Amino acid sequence: MIETPAEGRQAAFARLILVFGAAALGLVLGGTILVVVFHGLVPYENVVEGLLSSEARIVLYAGLALGVAAIILGFSRYRVMPTKASREQAIAGGVLGIQAVFLGAIILLFREAGDPDRFVFHFFNVEVLRDYGIPVFAQAAGNTVILAFVGELGGIVLGLLLALLTLSKRAVVRAPARVYINFFRGTPLIWQLGIFYFGFSLGLGIRPQISVGPIDFGPAYTTAMIVFVLNTAAYAAEVFRAGIQSVERGQMEAARSLGMTYPQAMRHAIVPQAIRRVIPPLLNEFVILIKDTSLVVILGLAANEYELSTLARQGYADTFNATFFTAAAAGYLVVTLPLIRAVNAVEKRMRSGLVTVGA
Amino acid sequence: MTLVRLEGVHKWFGNNHVLKGIDLEIVPQEVLAVIGPSGSGKSTLLRTMNLLEEPTEGKVFFEDTELTDVRTNLNQVRTHLGIVFQAFNLFPHKTAAQNITLALDKVLGLGDEEARERALQELKHVGLEHKADEYPGRLSGGQQQRVAIARALAMRPKVMLFDEVTSALDPELIQEVLDVMKRLAEEGMTMVVVTHEMGFAREAANKMLFMDEGVIVQKGDPRAMFDRPEHERLRRFLSRIL
């Protein structure tokens, strides 16, 4: 509780430090972006003009000054704050100030010492994207998701099977599963894509193709889906094995002593509990796979089969402009950020005990 | 006619000799309390009876079937031997009723309706029919253990094995579980009860067995053993815990 007028002044001062810090970061980041947007994004010269404008300079220096003030005031005064809340406000203001100064220094360096003209031309040239159009990017993002989703789904099914094999008490059953898992975890995915592509066509004399309704997937696309399934299965198998082993021994004993066979006990008692426990690590694997689908660039995909990275590379080849890679990165983030949020939400729920684990 | 028979059973865990030549017979309607210091092999003895622990040496019979014969279908025999564990071991992803109906469905092949009916009947037997659709996580320890008893009873076993079933319970929850077990004993169920509850051993059991260091030291009438413990080791054990 604040009791004296002096303490009241201290608390107000803490709020001021917080406002300084927040304003500093807002100016450096938001202010610069706003100035650039007001100058226009197309053609790219407008972006450069905005960055180098005197408005941008004012905003940056103002942000830097506020940030330095927040750092000095925040870290020199937080100890004398009368309440925990105002102490936290002072510290938060100082930390925001550090972030503002750090970012502001980079942008300033970029403006003054770098070559904004060429950088923006090559990496933030929205104009060159226009000819390709949104539908092409949407289709590429869709292909990225299809490749990753098919790989993850098939990998989960095959991975659970492999996990059950590795848990067998018989060495002759365990051994092939271990060999499989170690092979796919121990070699690069990009090599697996290559060897399977040529292995199918040159080695086995087949060119795998599948059609789902009106959509035909060519040999490269189909091979990629198969390899993603095989590769993900090896990782999912290890996740499932750990999940199954984390279920208390007593669960198996209870099921067996009721007369259930080992497969019945696994299916009805153990695996359902294990699956709940492995949802977060499997979602993490999915996020990793989404990015790893970019490795199909080494295979020759047809134009309508492009995923984000192949599209970016093709765009770069056509225009000699790297803005396509920037756009691809944005595309990956659009897909992965919601998933990362989902993983965190599920983990939080599990920690809070809403999803029961164990008896 | 015996229900369970052990002949010269030995059990080693690595270099640890836990059971040292056990011979034992359980007859119908016997309520056998197994007592003894911790580490004496009581639980291991109980768990060999349905072959959750495989004897290193010796034979285990249920009625005329030798369980230690590899050709025996253990899954079939185990339906006749209900077991209740210290840690309850209810399936946490299934409701109380589903915990019971799972094996009725998958092992005995009862239809959905019949299985549900029997589950409710057994839950009523342990006083928990109103908790049929609760998950174990929402039940107290005593309630969970009573569901576990109902789950074992629903298989209509000929023998019930209890492995220190009150040891993991808070003191005020022990009695409700012991009451269920006492009633079972009165109804004529054949029971083997590994326990630290000397009151239960004295009141509800009609046979008692004292184990120490992997051997059966003494077996006899519970009251006689409590009132006139002949054996020195039993006297020492009783003086420590009573």
Interface residues (C-beta under 8 A of the other chain):
Chain A: E248 G250 Q251 E253 A254 A255 R256 S257 L258 G259 M260 T261 Q264 H268 A269 P272 Q273 R276 T356 V357 G358 A359
Chain B: N50 L52 N75 Q76 R78 T79 L81 G82 I83 F85 A87 F88 N89 L90 F91 P92 H93 L102 A103 K106 V107 L108 Y135 P136 G137 Q144 A148 R151 A152 M155
